[in-house]
Amino acid sequence: MDGDFRTEFVREPGALKQHPALVLNADYRPLSYYPLSLWPWQDAIKAAWLDRVDIVAEYDEVVRSPSTEIRIPSVVVLKDYVKPRKRVAFTRFNLFLRDEFSCQYCGARGDLTFDHVVPRASGGVTSWENVVAACSPCNLRKGSKSLRRAGMSLRKPPRQPQAEELRNVGRKFPPNHLHDSWMDFLYWDTELDA
């Protein structure tokens, strides 16, 4: 029988990779929404074994060692609170997240680049207040011209986002798979419909 299990596991090596654990801070909020704070099941079990997390919910599947059997955690909560960052790093990813992964000129999604509202050739700087997400056609159309000269306008003025603001925007972009046991922890603080 042990050989059968081993053969089945080798045939389906990705089977247990599909059981990520949602990681919650000590206040029962996800560490991040986008990307969603997930750990591979192995890391969740290790953290539980080292008494760094409490297991809040589990999958039906189990893993075994010679002396132990444990259900795979689907939600874990950290025992020590991790203070969220106040400052938002100016990165391409955070810029696209701020702009909700859409062109700030036409609203298109996909094939995004970034554009300097005041062109660098005209003294524009690379900052939160001067850079926006733009699709390639709009970026080419605007080129190194001012918005006025290009006959274009922004959907919203660019500004530096607060960390909480970015976390909330991230909630709009859930991963492809959300396990049922995660739902109570992902959207518990959203306003309910009357």
C-alpha positions in Angstrom: 0.0 0.0 0.0 2.8 2.4 0.8 4.2 1.9 -2.7 0.7 2.7 -4.2 0.6 6.0 -2.3 4.1 6.8 -3.3 3.4 6.0 -7.0 0.2 8.1 -6.9 2.1 11.0 -5.3 4.8 10.9 -7.9 2.2 10.8 -10.7 0.4 13.8 -9.3 3.2 15.9 -7.7 1.2 19.1 -8.0 -1.8 17.7 -6.1 -0.8 19.2 -2.7 0.5 22.4 -4.2 -3.1 23.4 -4.7 -3.8 24.0 -1.0 -2.5 27.4 -0.1 -3.2 28.9 3.3 -4.6 32.3 3.7 -2.3 34.2 6.2 -4.0 36.6 8.6 -2.3 39.1 10.8 -3.0 38.9 14.6 -6.0 41.2 14.1 -7.5 38.6 11.7 -7.0 40.7 8.6 -5.0 39.5 5.6 -1.4 40.7 5.5 -2.1 41.9 2.0 -5.0 41.7 -0.5 -3.1 42.1 -3.7 -1.2 39.9 -4.0 -3.3 38.0 -1.5 -1.2 36.8 1.5 -0.9 33.1 0.8 1.6 30.5 2.0 2.2 27.1 0.5 0.7 24.4 2.7 4.2 23.3 3.8 5.0 26.7 5.2 1.7 26.9 7.0 2.3 23.5 8.7 5.8 24.4 9.6 4.7 27.7 11.2 2.0 25.9 13.1 4.5 23.3 14.3 6.9 26.1 15.4 3.9 27.7 17.3 4.1 30.9 15.2 0.5 30.7 14.0 -2.9 29.3 15.0 -4.8 27.2 12.5 -8.3 28.8 12.0 -9.6 26.6 9.2 -8.5 23.4 7.4 -8.9 21.5 4.2 -10.3 18.0 4.2 -7.0 16.6 3.0 -4.3 15.4 5.4 -0.6 15.0 5.2 1.3 12.3 7.1 4.7 11.7 8.6 5.7 8.4 10.2 4.4 9.7 13.6 1.9 12.4 12.8 -1.2 13.1 10.7 -2.4 16.7 10.2 -5.1 18.3 8.2 -3.8 20.9 5.7 -4.5 24.4 7.1 -6.5 26.7 4.8 -6.5 29.8 7.1 -3.8 30.6 9.6 -3.4 33.6 11.9 -0.1 35.0 13.1 0.4 35.0 16.9 2.5 38.2 16.7 1.0 41.3 15.0 3.0 42.6 12.0 2.7 46.3 11.7 1.6 47.3 8.2 3.9 49.7 6.3 2.8 53.3 6.2 4.8 54.3 3.3 3.9 53.0 -0.2 6.9 52.1 -2.4 6.9 53.8 -5.8 7.0 50.7 -8.0 5.6 49.8 -11.3 3.3 47.3 -9.7 2.0 49.8 -7.1 1.5 52.4 -9.8 -0.6 50.0 -11.8 -2.5 49.0 -8.7 -3.2 52.6 -7.8 -4.6 53.1 -11.4 -6.6 49.8 -11.1 -4.7 48.3 -14.0 -6.3 50.5 -16.6 -5.1 53.3 -18.9 -5.6 56.7 -17.3 -6.4 58.2 -20.7 -8.9 55.8 -22.3 -9.6 53.2 -19.6 -8.3 50.2 -21.6 -6.9 47.2 -19.7 -3.9 45.1 -20.6 -0.7 46.0 -22.5 0.0 48.7 -20.0 3.1 50.9 -19.7 3.6 54.1 -17.8 3.6 57.7 -19.0 4.9 60.9 -17.6 2.0 63.4 -17.6 4.5 66.3 -17.9 7.1 64.8 -20.2 10.6 64.3 -19.0 11.8 66.4 -22.0 9.8 69.3 -20.5 11.2 68.8 -17.0 8.7 66.3 -15.7 9.9 64.1 -12.9 9.3 60.4 -12.2 7.0 60.6 -9.2 3.5 59.5 -8.0 2.1 62.9 -9.0 3.5 62.8 -12.6 3.4 59.2 -13.7 0.2 57.2 -14.7 -0.6 53.9 -16.3 -1.2 54.1 -20.0 -1.9 51.7 -22.8 0.6 51.6 -25.6 -1.6 53.4 -28.2 -2.3 56.3 -25.8 1.3 56.5 -24.7 2.4 56.6 -28.4 -0.3 59.2 -29.2 0.7 61.5 -26.4 4.5 61.0 -26.9 6.5 63.9 -25.4 3.6 66.4 -25.8 1.6 68.0 -23.0 -1.9 66.8 -22.4 -3.3 70.0 -23.9 -1.2 69.7 -27.1 -2.0 66.0 -27.5 -5.8 66.8 -26.9 -6.0 64.2 -24.1 -7.2 64.3 -20.6 -6.7 62.1 -17.5 -9.5 60.1 -15.9 -8.3 61.1 -12.5 -5.4 63.2 -11.3 -2.3 61.2 -10.2 -1.3 61.4 -6.6 0.6 59.3 -4.0 -1.7 56.7 -2.5 -1.9 55.9 1.2 -1.1 52.3 2.2 -4.7 51.6 3.3 -6.0 53.0 0.0 -3.8 50.5 -2.0 -4.9 47.6 0.2 -8.5 48.5 -0.5 -7.9 48.8 -4.3 -6.2 45.3 -4.1 -9.4 43.8 -2.7 -11.0 44.5 -6.1 -8.6 42.0 -7.8 -9.1 38.6 -6.0 -6.9 35.7 -7.2 -8.4 33.2 -9.6 -9.3 30.9 -6.8 -10.8 31.8 -3.4 -11.4 28.9 -1.0 -14.8 29.0 0.8 -13.0 29.0 4.2 -11.3 32.3 3.2 -14.4 34.4 2.5 -15.3 35.4 6.1 -11.8 36.8 6.5 -11.4 38.6 3.2 -14.5 40.7 3.2 -15.7 40.9 6.8 -15.3 44.6 7.1 -17.2 45.6 3.9 -20.5 47.3 4.1 -23.5 45.0 3.7 -26.3 45.7 1.3 -29.5 46.7 3.1 
